[in-house]
C-alpha cells in the first residue's frame, strides 16, 4: 500500500462498502462497485478520481488521485488487486482453519467431560462424528510435556497408534495431553510399554503415566490411575510409569456402599432449580466432581468463573447439608460420587419451579452411614493393603505420622507442618517421598487425599490402627 501511494502520489488503501473509514470518494465508489456487481470502476470528483478494483465480499482496493492521474495507475492497481485478493483469501482460510481446530478441540473436551460424568451414549455420538471411535476397552495415558509441544505429541500419538487413539488436550493442565488407546495397542507389561517408550524417546522432557486396561465406562478411574502413575513417573529415570497393581476403593466399597451413596446423594439428584437458568442436578453433580478432583482448577474444566464455582459449591453444601471445607466430608462425597456414576437422574425430568429442594439426610446421618460402610470387612482389608507401604521396610522415617497429621488438618500444608514441628518445605518434601512410596499423587490434584482419609478412618473403626 505504501509503495503504491508513493508511486501514484495519492491515497491508496482497502475500503469496505458502507464503512466510514477512508476518503469519501473511495467509500462511495466501493458502495457503487458492490451495488452494481462489477469488478472495477472509476469515480470522478471535481479535482480527483477514485480507481477501484473488487477484492472479495464488499471490499475493494482503491486509489484516490489528483487529476490528471498517473497514466499507469490502472495497470498497477489491477496487478496489486490480484495479489492482494490471494493474500486475503489465504488469511481467511487460515482463520477458518483455526476456528475449525478450536471447534474440534472443544468438542473433544466435551466428549471427555461426558465420559467423566458417565454420559457414554452422548459421548459416543459426538466421538463418531469426529473420529476415531472411542476405544473399548481402553488404557488411558496422561502425557506431560512443554505447553508448546502438545501438538507435536498429539501427532506422534496418532502416528504411533495408526490413528486409533482418542486424543484430548487437557482442559485443566496446559502441559497435559490425555490419550485413550485401544486395549490391543496399549502396554504389553508394566516394564514394556511401546507407546510410552516411544513418546519419551522422541520428545524431550516428556513424562508419561498410564492406567490399567479398563472398560470405557471406567474413564474417571482410568484418569485418576494415569494421573497417579504420572506422579510416579516424574521421579523415575525412564520418565514413564504404569499404575501399579493395588486395591481399588470402588470395588471394595461397591457391595457395602452403593445404597449409602444413593441415599447421601438423593437430595442432589432430585434437586430442581427455582429458575430455568440456574444449575440443575447434573450441573451440580459435575461441579462437585470437578472441584473434588481439581480444586480451584475446576473453573478451567467447567468453563465458569471462580465466583460461579463458589456459588455452586455453597448451593451443593446447602442441598446436601455438608461442609466442603472439611476433608472428611469431601472424602464422603468423593466416594459417593464414584459409587453412583452418572447417577443424577431423579430430577432431570422435573419441571423447574415445582420445589427447589428435596428433603436431605443431613451431615450427621451421612457420617454415621459412612462409618457403617467403612466397618465392612472388604473395606477393612482394602485399608490395610492401601496403607501398608507407609509402615513397610521402604517407608521413610515418620511417613505414617506425616500423613496422619496432614489428613487431620484437612490436607493443608501449613497447619500440618506446625503440628509436626517442621517447616512447610520439609513437610512438602516428606509428602513427595510418600507419593513415590504409595504410587499416588498427593500434592497435585487429582490427589489421593480422600482415599487416604477413608483408609485411616476404616483402620480406626476396625481397631488396628498403629
C-alpha positions as CSV (number, residue, x, y, z in Angstrom):
1,X,0.0,0.0,0.0
2,X,2.7,2.5,1.0
3,X,4.6,1.7,-2.2
4,X,1.6,2.2,-4.4
5,X,0.7,5.5,-2.6
6,X,4.3,6.7,-3.1
7,X,4.4,5.7,-6.7
8,X,1.0,7.1,-7.6
9,X,1.1,10.2,-5.4
10,X,-2.3,9.8,-3.8
11,X,-4.3,7.9,-1.1
12,X,-4.3,4.1,-1.6
13,X,-6.0,1.5,0.6
14,X,-8.7,-1.1,1.1
15,X,-12.2,0.2,1.7
16,X,-15.5,-1.5,2.6
17,X,-18.8,-0.5,1.1
18,X,-20.7,1.4,3.8
19,X,-17.7,1.7,6.1
20,X,-16.9,5.2,7.4
21,X,-13.1,4.7,7.0
22,X,-11.3,6.1,4.0
23,X,-11.8,9.1,1.7
24,X,-15.5,9.8,0.9
25,X,-15.0,9.3,-2.8
26,X,-13.4,5.9,-2.3
27,X,-16.1,4.8,0.1
28,X,-18.8,5.9,-2.3
29,X,-17.1,4.1,-5.1
30,X,-16.8,0.9,-3.1
31,X,-20.6,1.1,-2.5
32,X,-21.3,1.6,-6.2
33,X,-19.0,-1.3,-7.1
34,X,-20.8,-3.6,-4.7
35,X,-24.3,-2.5,-5.7
36,X,-23.6,-2.9,-9.4
37,X,-21.8,-6.2,-9.1
38,X,-18.8,-5.1,-11.3
39,X,-15.1,-5.8,-10.7
40,X,-13.7,-2.4,-11.4
41,X,-14.8,1.2,-11.6
42,X,-13.6,4.9,-11.8
43,X,-15.4,7.6,-10.0
44,X,-14.6,11.3,-10.8
45,X,-14.9,14.2,-8.4
46,X,-14.2,17.8,-9.1
47,X,-10.4,17.6,-8.8
48,X,-9.8,13.9,-8.2
49,X,-10.7,10.4,-9.3
50,X,-11.2,7.2,-7.4
51,X,-9.9,4.0,-9.1
52,X,-11.4,0.8,-7.6
53,X,-10.9,-2.9,-8.1
54,X,-13.1,-5.5,-6.3
55,X,-11.4,-7.9,-3.9
56,X,-13.9,-10.1,-2.1
57,X,-17.2,-9.5,-0.5
58,X,-17.8,-5.8,-0.3
59,X,-14.2,-4.8,-0.1
60,X,-12.2,-3.0,-2.8
61,X,-8.7,-1.8,-3.4
62,X,-9.0,2.0,-4.1
63,X,-6.7,4.8,-5.0
64,X,-7.8,8.5,-4.8
65,X,-5.6,10.5,-7.2
66,X,-5.5,14.1,-8.2
67,X,-6.4,14.8,-11.8
68,X,-4.8,14.2,-14.2
69,X,-3.6,11.0,-12.5
70,X,-0.6,8.7,-13.2
71,X,-1.1,7.1,-16.7
72,X,-0.1,3.6,-15.4
73,X,-2.3,3.8,-12.3
74,X,-5.0,1.4,-13.6
75,X,-2.5,-1.3,-14.5
76,X,-0.6,-1.0,-11.2
77,X,-3.8,-1.2,-9.2
78,X,-5.1,-4.2,-11.2
79,X,-1.9,-6.2,-10.6
80,X,-1.8,-5.3,-6.9
81,X,-5.5,-6.2,-6.6
82,X,-4.9,-9.7,-8.0
83,X,-2.1,-10.4,-5.5
84,X,-3.9,-8.8,-2.6
85,X,-7.0,-10.9,-3.3
86,X,-5.0,-14.1,-3.0
87,X,-3.4,-12.9,0.3
88,X,-6.8,-12.0,1.8
89,X,-8.2,-15.4,0.7
90,X,-5.2,-17.2,2.3
91,X,-5.7,-15.2,5.6
92,X,-9.4,-16.1,5.6
93,X,-8.6,-19.7,5.0
94,X,-6.1,-19.7,7.9
95,X,-8.7,-18.1,10.2
96,X,-11.3,-20.7,9.2
97,X,-8.8,-23.5,9.9
98,X,-8.1,-22.0,13.3
99,X,-11.8,-21.8,14.1
100,X,-12.3,-25.4,12.9
101,X,-9.4,-26.6,15.1
102,X,-10.8,-24.7,18.1
103,X,-14.2,-26.2,17.5
104,X,-12.8,-29.7,17.3
105,X,-10.7,-29.2,20.4
106,X,-13.8,-28.0,22.4
107,X,-15.9,-30.9,21.0
108,X,-13.2,-33.3,22.2
109,X,-13.2,-31.6,25.6
110,X,-17.0,-32.1,25.7
111,X,-16.6,-35.8,25.0
112,X,-14.1,-36.1,27.8
113,X,-16.4,-34.2,30.1
114,X,-19.3,-36.6,29.2
115,X,-17.1,-39.6,29.8
116,X,-16.1,-38.3,33.2
117,X,-19.8,-37.9,34.2
118,X,-21.0,-41.2,32.9
119,X,-22.8,-40.0,29.8
120,X,-21.4,-42.7,27.5
121,X,-24.2,-42.6,24.9
122,X,-23.8,-38.9,24.1
123,X,-20.0,-39.2,24.2
124,X,-20.2,-42.0,21.6
125,X,-22.4,-39.9,19.3
126,X,-20.1,-36.9,19.3
127,X,-17.0,-39.0,19.0
128,X,-18.3,-40.9,16.0
129,X,-18.7,-37.5,14.2
130,X,-15.1,-36.5,15.0
131,X,-13.3,-39.9,14.5
132,X,-11.9,-42.2,15.6
133,X,-14.5,-44.1,17.7
134,X,-13.9,-44.2,21.4
135,X,-11.8,-47.4,22.2
136,X,-13.4,-50.2,24.2
137,X,-11.7,-51.5,26.3
138,X,-9.0,-48.8,26.7
139,X,-6.0,-47.7,28.5
140,X,-5.6,-44.1,29.4
141,X,-2.4,-42.2,29.2
142,X,-1.6,-38.7,30.7
143,X,1.4,-37.2,28.9
144,X,3.2,-34.2,30.4
145,X,5.2,-32.1,28.1
146,X,6.1,-28.5,27.3
147,X,2.9,-26.5,26.7
148,X,4.0,-25.7,23.2
149,X,4.8,-29.3,22.4
150,X,1.3,-30.8,22.8
151,X,0.6,-30.5,19.1
152,X,3.8,-32.5,18.3
153,X,3.0,-35.1,20.9
154,X,-0.6,-35.5,19.6
155,X,0.6,-36.0,16.1
156,X,3.2,-38.6,17.3
157,X,0.5,-40.4,19.3
158,X,-1.8,-40.5,16.2
159,X,1.1,-41.9,14.1
160,X,2.2,-44.5,16.7
161,X,-1.4,-45.8,17.1
162,X,-2.4,-45.7,13.4
163,X,-4.9,-43.0,14.1
164,X,-6.9,-45.2,16.5
165,X,-6.2,-43.2,19.7
166,X,-8.6,-40.7,21.0
167,X,-6.5,-37.6,21.9
168,X,-7.7,-34.6,24.0
169,X,-5.8,-31.6,25.2
170,X,-6.3,-31.5,29.0
171,X,-8.6,-28.5,29.8
172,X,-7.1,-28.1,33.2
173,X,-3.4,-28.5,32.9
174,X,-1.8,-26.8,29.9
175,X,1.1,-29.2,29.8
176,X,-1.0,-32.4,29.8
177,X,-2.4,-34.4,26.9
178,X,-4.9,-37.2,27.6
179,X,-4.8,-40.2,25.3
180,X,-7.3,-43.1,25.2
181,X,-5.7,-46.1,23.5
182,X,-7.4,-49.3,22.4
183,X,-6.5,-52.2,24.6
184,X,-4.8,-54.2,21.9
185,X,-2.4,-51.4,21.2
186,X,-1.5,-50.5,24.8
187,X,1.2,-51.6,27.2
188,X,2.5,-55.2,26.9
189,X,3.5,-55.1,30.6
190,X,4.4,-52.7,33.3
191,X,8.1,-52.9,32.2
192,X,7.4,-52.7,28.4
193,X,5.1,-50.1,27.1
194,X,6.0,-49.3,23.4
195,X,3.8,-46.1,23.2
196,X,5.2,-44.6,26.4
197,X,8.8,-45.6,25.5
198,X,8.4,-44.0,22.0
199,X,7.0,-40.8,23.4
200,X,9.7,-40.4,26.0
201,X,12.4,-41.1,23.4
202,X,11.0,-38.8,20.8
203,X,10.0,-35.7,22.8
204,X,12.4,-34.0,25.3
205,X,11.2,-33.6,28.9
206,X,8.2,-35.8,28.2
207,X,6.7,-37.8,31.1
208,X,4.0,-40.5,30.7
209,X,1.6,-42.1,33.2
210,X,-0.6,-45.0,32.1
211,X,-3.7,-46.6,33.6
212,X,-4.5,-50.3,33.7
213,X,-6.8,-51.6,30.9
214,X,-10.4,-50.7,31.8
215,X,-13.8,-50.5,30.1
216,X,-14.8,-47.1,28.8
217,X,-17.4,-46.6,31.5
218,X,-14.5,-46.6,34.0
219,X,-12.9,-43.5,32.3
220,X,-12.9,-41.4,35.6
221,X,-11.0,-44.2,37.4
222,X,-8.6,-44.6,34.4
223,X,-7.8,-40.9,34.5
224,X,-7.1,-41.0,38.2
225,X,-4.9,-44.0,37.8
226,X,-2.9,-42.4,34.9
227,X,-2.5,-39.2,36.9
228,X,-1.2,-41.1,39.9
229,X,1.2,-43.0,37.6
230,X,2.4,-39.7,36.2
231,X,3.3,-38.6,39.7
232,X,5.5,-41.7,40.0
233,X,7.0,-41.3,36.5
234,X,8.4,-37.8,37.4
235,X,10.8,-39.4,39.8
236,X,12.0,-42.2,37.5
237,X,14.9,-42.2,35.2
238,X,12.8,-43.5,32.3
239,X,10.1,-40.8,32.9
240,X,7.2,-43.3,32.5
241,X,5.1,-45.4,34.8
242,X,2.0,-47.6,34.7
243,X,-0.5,-47.6,37.6
244,X,0.7,-50.2,40.0
245,X,-1.5,-53.1,40.9
246,X,-3.3,-52.4,44.1
247,X,-6.7,-52.4,45.8
248,X,-9.4,-50.4,44.2
249,X,-11.7,-48.5,46.6
250,X,-14.7,-48.5,44.3
251,X,-14.6,-52.3,44.0
252,X,-14.1,-52.9,47.7
253,X,-16.9,-50.5,48.7
254,X,-19.4,-51.4,45.9
255,X,-21.4,-54.1,47.9
256,X,-21.5,-52.2,51.2
257,X,-21.6,-48.6,49.9
258,X,-23.9,-48.2,46.9
259,X,-27.1,-47.9,49.0
260,X,-25.4,-45.4,51.3
261,X,-24.1,-43.4,48.4
262,X,-27.5,-43.2,46.6
263,X,-29.1,-42.1,49.9
264,X,-26.5,-39.5,50.5
265,X,-26.8,-38.0,47.0
266,X,-30.6,-38.3,46.7
267,X,-31.1,-34.6,47.7
268,X,-28.6,-33.6,44.9
269,X,-30.0,-36.0,42.3
270,X,-33.6,-34.8,42.9
271,X,-32.8,-31.1,43.2
272,X,-34.8,-28.8,41.0
273,X,-33.6,-25.2,40.5
274,X,-36.1,-22.4,41.2
275,X,-35.2,-20.7,37.8
276,X,-34.6,-22.3,34.4
277,X,-31.2,-20.6,34.1
278,X,-29.9,-21.9,37.4
279,X,-27.8,-25.1,37.5
280,X,-29.7,-28.3,37.8
281,X,-28.9,-31.7,39.3
282,X,-26.5,-32.8,36.6
283,X,-24.6,-29.5,36.6
284,X,-24.2,-29.5,40.4
285,X,-23.0,-33.1,40.3
286,X,-20.5,-32.3,37.6
287,X,-19.4,-29.2,39.6
288,X,-18.9,-31.3,42.8
289,X,-16.9,-34.0,40.9
290,X,-14.7,-31.4,39.2
291,X,-14.0,-29.5,42.3
292,X,-13.2,-32.6,44.4
293,X,-10.7,-33.6,41.7
294,X,-9.2,-30.3,40.7
295,X,-10.0,-27.8,43.5
296,X,-9.8,-24.2,42.1
297,X,-8.7,-25.5,38.7
298,X,-12.2,-26.8,38.2
299,X,-13.1,-23.5,36.7
300,X,-11.0,-24.4,33.6
301,X,-12.7,-27.8,33.2
302,X,-16.2,-26.4,33.7
303,X,-15.5,-23.1,31.8
304,X,-17.0,-21.0,34.5
305,X,-15.8,-18.0,36.6
306,X,-14.4,-18.6,40.0
307,X,-17.3,-16.7,41.6
308,X,-19.8,-19.0,39.8
309,X,-17.8,-22.0,41.1
310,X,-18.0,-20.6,44.7
311,X,-21.8,-20.0,44.4
312,X,-22.4,-23.5,43.1
313,X,-20.3,-25.1,45.9
314,X,-22.3,-23.1,48.5
315,X,-25.5,-24.4,46.9
316,X,-24.2,-28.0,47.0
317,X,-23.4,-27.6,50.7
318,X,-26.9,-26.3,51.3
319,X,-28.6,-29.1,49.4
320,X,-26.5,-31.9,51.0
321,X,-26.2,-30.3,54.4
322,X,-22.4,-30.7,54.4
323,X,-19.3,-28.6,54.9
324,X,-16.9,-29.0,51.9
325,X,-14.1,-27.2,53.7
326,X,-13.6,-30.3,55.8
327,X,-11.6,-33.2,54.4
328,X,-13.9,-36.0,56.0
329,X,-16.9,-34.6,54.2
330,X,-15.0,-34.1,51.0
331,X,-14.0,-37.8,51.2
332,X,-17.5,-39.0,51.8
333,X,-18.8,-37.0,48.8
334,X,-16.0,-38.2,46.6
335,X,-16.7,-41.9,47.4
336,X,-20.5,-41.4,46.9
337,X,-20.0,-39.9,43.5
338,X,-17.7,-42.7,42.4
339,X,-20.2,-45.3,43.6
340,X,-23.0,-43.7,41.6
341,X,-21.5,-42.9,38.2
342,X,-23.9,-40.7,36.1
343,X,-26.5,-41.1,38.8
344,X,-28.2,-37.7,38.7
345,X,-31.3,-38.9,37.0
346,X,-34.0,-38.3,39.6
347,X,-34.7,-34.7,39.0
348,X,-33.7,-34.4,35.3
349,X,-37.3,-34.7,34.1
350,X,-38.9,-32.5,36.7
351,X,-40.2,-29.1,35.8
352,X,-38.4,-26.0,37.3
353,X,-40.2,-24.1,40.0
354,X,-42.0,-27.1,41.5
355,X,-39.8,-27.0,44.5
356,X,-36.2,-26.1,44.9
357,X,-35.1,-28.7,47.4
358,X,-35.9,-32.3,48.4
359,X,-35.6,-33.4,52.0
360,X,-32.0,-34.2,52.9
361,X,-30.4,-36.7,55.2
362,X,-28.1,-34.2,57.0
363,X,-24.4,-34.3,57.6
364,X,-24.6,-36.3,60.8
365,X,-26.6,-39.1,59.3
366,X,-24.3,-39.2,56.3
367,X,-21.3,-39.6,58.6
368,X,-22.9,-42.4,60.6
369,X,-23.8,-44.1,57.3
370,X,-20.2,-43.8,56.1
371,X,-18.8,-45.4,59.3
372,X,-21.1,-48.3,58.7
373,X,-19.7,-48.7,55.2
374,X,-16.1,-48.4,56.4
375,X,-16.7,-51.1,59.0
376,X,-17.4,-53.7,56.3
377,X,-14.6,-56.4,56.2
378,X,-13.9,-55.6,52.5
379,X,-13.2,-52.0,53.4
380,X,-11.0,-53.0,56.3
381,X,-8.9,-55.3,54.1
382,X,-8.7,-52.5,51.5
383,X,-7.5,-50.0,54.1
384,X,-4.8,-52.4,55.4
385,X,-3.5,-53.0,51.9
386,X,-3.7,-49.3,50.9
387,X,-1.7,-48.1,54.0
388,X,0.7,-51.0,54.2
389,X,3.5,-49.2,52.3
390,X,3.6,-46.4,55.0
391,X,4.9,-48.9,57.5
392,X,6.9,-51.2,55.2
393,X,10.6,-51.5,55.0
394,X,10.9,-48.9,52.2
395,X,9.0,-46.3,54.1
396,X,10.9,-43.1,55.1
397,X,11.0,-42.3,58.8
398,X,7.8,-40.7,60.1
399,X,5.8,-41.5,57.0
400,X,2.7,-42.6,58.8
401,X,2.8,-39.7,61.3
402,X,3.3,-37.2,58.4
403,X,0.3,-38.5,56.5
404,X,-1.9,-38.6,59.7
405,X,-1.0,-35.0,60.6
406,X,-1.7,-33.9,57.0
407,X,-5.1,-35.6,56.9
408,X,-6.0,-34.4,60.4
409,X,-5.5,-30.8,59.2
410,X,-7.7,-31.2,56.1
411,X,-4.7,-31.8,53.8
412,X,-3.4,-28.3,54.4
413,X,0.4,-28.0,54.5
414,X,0.8,-25.0,56.9
415,X,-1.1,-26.4,59.9
416,X,0.3,-29.9,59.2
417,X,3.8,-28.6,59.3
418,X,3.1,-26.7,62.6
419,X,1.7,-29.9,64.1
420,X,4.8,-31.9,63.0
421,X,7.2,-29.2,64.2
422,X,8.9,-28.9,60.9
423,X,8.9,-26.3,58.0
424,X,6.4,-26.2,55.2
425,X,9.1,-27.1,52.6
426,X,10.1,-30.0,54.8
427,X,6.6,-31.3,55.0
428,X,6.2,-31.0,51.3
429,X,9.4,-33.0,50.7
430,X,8.2,-35.7,53.0
431,X,4.9,-35.9,51.2
432,X,6.7,-36.0,47.8
433,X,8.7,-39.0,49.0
434,X,5.5,-40.7,50.2
435,X,3.9,-40.1,46.8
436,X,6.6,-42.4,45.3
437,X,6.1,-44.9,48.1
438,X,2.3,-45.1,47.6
439,X,2.5,-44.6,43.8
440,X,-0.2,-42.0,44.2
441,X,-0.4,-38.2,43.7
442,X,-0.8,-36.3,47.0
443,X,0.2,-32.7,46.4
444,X,-1.3,-32.2,42.9
445,X,-4.9,-32.7,42.0
446,X,-6.5,-35.2,41.5
447,X,-5.0,-36.2,44.8
448,X,-5.3,-39.5,46.8
449,X,-6.1,-37.5,49.9
450,X,-9.7,-38.6,50.0
451,X,-8.8,-42.3,49.7
452,X,-6.1,-41.9,52.4
453,X,-8.6,-40.3,54.8
454,X,-11.1,-43.1,54.2
455,X,-8.4,-45.8,54.7
456,X,-7.3,-44.2,58.0
457,X,-10.9,-44.0,59.2
458,X,-11.5,-47.6,58.2
459,X,-8.5,-48.6,60.2
460,X,-9.6,-46.7,63.3
461,X,-13.1,-48.3,63.1
462,X,-11.5,-51.8,62.8
463,X,-9.3,-51.1,65.8
464,X,-6.0,-52.0,64.3
465,X,-4.5,-48.5,63.5
466,X,-0.9,-48.4,64.8
